[in-house]
């Protein structure tokens, strides 16, 4: 299992979310870190990938040992 690290901006964004949604996002990230399963696509034009969780997106960069979550947000706003 890869370690999951959250950037300061991602932590601030997560704190604004309702607790049930926050728990769902954390659970999906843990599942991806353990198994590689999830709706993940490589980003075009910028480094990293995105994990789709309903209308919410998690932008992250993955290395051999770690997944660094850089942003969390609604699909309308995350790509701006």
C-alpha positions as CSV (number, residue, x, y, z in Angstrom):
1,X,0.0,0.0,0.0
2,X,1.2,3.4,-0.9
3,X,1.3,6.2,1.7
4,X,-1.2,9.1,1.1
5,X,0.0,12.6,1.8
6,X,-2.2,15.7,1.6
7,X,-1.0,19.1,0.5
8,X,-2.0,22.1,2.6
9,X,-4.4,23.3,0.0
10,X,-6.1,19.9,-0.2
11,X,-6.5,19.8,3.6
12,X,-8.1,23.2,3.6
13,X,-10.5,22.1,0.8
14,X,-11.3,18.8,2.7
15,X,-12.2,20.7,5.9
16,X,-14.9,22.6,4.0
17,X,-16.7,19.5,2.9
18,X,-19.5,17.8,4.9
19,X,-18.2,14.9,7.0
20,X,-20.0,12.1,5.1
21,X,-18.5,13.3,1.8
22,X,-15.1,13.7,3.4
23,X,-15.2,10.2,4.7
24,X,-16.3,8.9,1.3
25,X,-13.4,10.7,-0.4
26,X,-10.8,9.3,2.1
27,X,-12.2,5.8,1.7
28,X,-11.9,6.0,-2.1
29,X,-8.3,7.3,-1.8
30,X,-7.4,4.5,0.6
31,X,-9.0,1.9,-1.8
32,X,-7.0,3.3,-4.7
33,X,-3.8,3.3,-2.7
34,X,-4.3,-0.4,-1.7
35,X,-5.6,-1.8,-4.9
36,X,-5.3,0.7,-7.7
37,X,-9.1,0.5,-8.3
38,X,-11.1,3.5,-9.1
39,X,-12.1,5.9,-11.8
40,X,-8.7,7.4,-12.4
41,X,-7.4,9.2,-15.5
42,X,-4.1,10.9,-16.3
43,X,-4.4,14.7,-16.5
44,X,-3.8,16.3,-19.9
45,X,-1.6,19.4,-19.9
46,X,-0.5,19.1,-16.3
47,X,1.2,16.5,-14.1
48,X,-0.8,14.0,-12.1
49,X,-4.1,12.2,-12.3
50,X,-7.6,12.6,-11.1
51,X,-9.9,10.3,-9.2
52,X,-13.6,10.7,-9.8
53,X,-16.0,10.3,-6.9
54,X,-19.4,11.2,-8.1
55,X,-19.4,14.9,-8.9
56,X,-16.2,15.4,-6.9
57,X,-12.6,15.1,-8.1
58,X,-9.3,14.4,-6.3
59,X,-6.2,15.7,-8.1
60,X,-3.0,13.8,-7.1
61,X,0.5,12.9,-8.2
62,X,1.7,9.3,-7.7
63,X,5.2,8.1,-7.1
64,X,6.6,4.7,-6.4
65,X,5.9,5.0,-2.6
66,X,3.5,7.8,-2.2
67,X,0.3,9.5,-3.4
68,X,0.3,13.2,-2.9
69,X,-3.2,14.7,-3.0
70,X,-2.9,18.2,-4.3
71,X,-6.6,19.3,-4.7
72,X,-10.1,18.2,-3.8
73,X,-13.2,19.9,-5.3
74,X,-16.4,19.8,-7.2
75,X,-16.1,19.0,-10.9
76,X,-17.3,22.5,-11.8
77,X,-14.4,24.2,-10.0
78,X,-11.5,21.8,-9.8
79,X,-10.1,22.3,-13.3
80,X,-10.0,26.1,-13.2
